[in-house]
Amino acid sequence: MTPAHDPGVTPSDLETDPKLGRLLSLRAQLHAERVDASPAVTRALEMADIYVFLALGYLGYTARLFPEES
Amino acid sequence: MAHAEDRYWNRGTQTAPREVLDAIHLKKIRRLVALAYERSPVHRQLYDDAGIKPADIRTWDDYFYELPFTDKPLYMSDQNDHGIGGLVLGPEHWQQFFHTTGTTGRFLNEVFTQYEMHKGGSQYCYGLWDCGVRPSDSMYFCFDWGMWIGLWSFYWGARNLGLTVLSGGGMSGKDRVRQIMEHRPTIVCGTPTYLLHLAELANQEGIDIRRAGVRMLAGGGEAGFSIPITRRRLIEAWGVEQVYDAYGVGEALFIAQSCREWAGGVHVIEDVCHSYAVDPATGDPVTERGGIGENVITSYTHLTQPFVKYRTHDLVRVDASPDHGCGWTWLHLPGSVLGRTDFMVTVRGVNVYPTAVENLIGELPGLSNHYELHVQSEEGMDRMLVKVEAILADCDRPAVAQRLAEHLRTHLGVRLEVDVLAPGTLPRYELKTKRVFDHRAAGERPQLELGGGNR
């Protein structure tokens, strides 16, 4: 999932707050790294995703309500 | 590293204009209604019965006047059938299981994901950070880590903020006093009644708890942290600089917190929930500034079991434009929880709020903070008996009772019955103290139904 593929995020959202776009990219990267990862690494990345999602929430992100919704 | 010099935990939303906040709320609510409809059979049934589809909820009027309320019986009914009410996420996502305190008669089972526990913990950071709490601080927990979520969520708050956690689990009160004296935490967390009890214990042991260097008392579960006289007692007994109040709803955790400028209440943490007050008789929003109504919430924290337009039955006074100098734009609830819609007592035409009685008891010398309110009905009229302990065993209890009855009559406008008891008569509690005993039969209690079609 990249910012461009997040249906709830519009280009104007990203213009208003560039940090939102960067965090969404980071989240997409965390998801991508789960491919072919060990259970240990996968779980660690899931935990990292939880924290990134918290940060998105602080920025007023509303396209999703919780990480598992993706 | 967090910007330690910024007084706001999340300035972007914490000080945002109302229209910005409301736009974010409406987006989240619409998404949550859709989620509940898609994944929770009990919510789908509720909305289908009301003839509502998620796409119908587009405006605030749709939310206020068309979307049905939810209430505890809805979840209890589903819990009876499926173990947990209103579920949208299965056990592969669950991180921890809790239940409510059962204050209203039965436990409501609750499950939270890892994300929800962190999000629930974040609810504390706004107020604690504003009060100057930083990762170099430490928090001591005076509870036994049972199934009640209340102080567990404080623990997640401590984790979220980066505090050092000190556990007082499994300890006697005296052991806790000794630990506090030894480890010198900057914050001690518990219910107000229990923290006063610990100070009493320390005193009995000849220990001056004020020398522990505790800077802040924090907690919730009871109204005491919002009651001026109880706050003063706590400050005097512990020698602390700050008393931190948090208002919790078991289903959505501690949804409101006090700010540094404490103005007699708590701010709704609008990053984690939407809150508004309704007239319990009609279900319509209370719009006048300072008006009292039932708090109705939508939680953005507890999503495994969505609580959308959920009746808390707590009576609150809402100030949508707080101006006491903190800069927060989030709703302020002066007095925190004033009472309960399911515990409304009208004595000779006067609404009597338990928090008001507690404050008035505290204003009279010679009385302890240990009290109980007993309500019964005689010939259709509510009567309230106030039982309160004297501080000294050899005081003239009938005379003190007379003074208290007069004090209550002067300030409440109605005479309550008063019984002053010997010290140590009433039970002590570690968690929520049971203050209110309603002896009225079910048919004698006020039945408040929210008016309107879908409401």
Interface residues (C-beta under 8 A of the other chain):
Chain A: G8 M47 I50 Y51 F53 L54 G57 Y58 L59 G60 T62 A63 R64 L65 F66 P67 E68 E69
Chain B: N10 G12 T13 I24 K27 K28 R31 L32 L35 L89 H93 T113 Q114 Y115 E116 H118 K119 S122 D271 Y300 L303
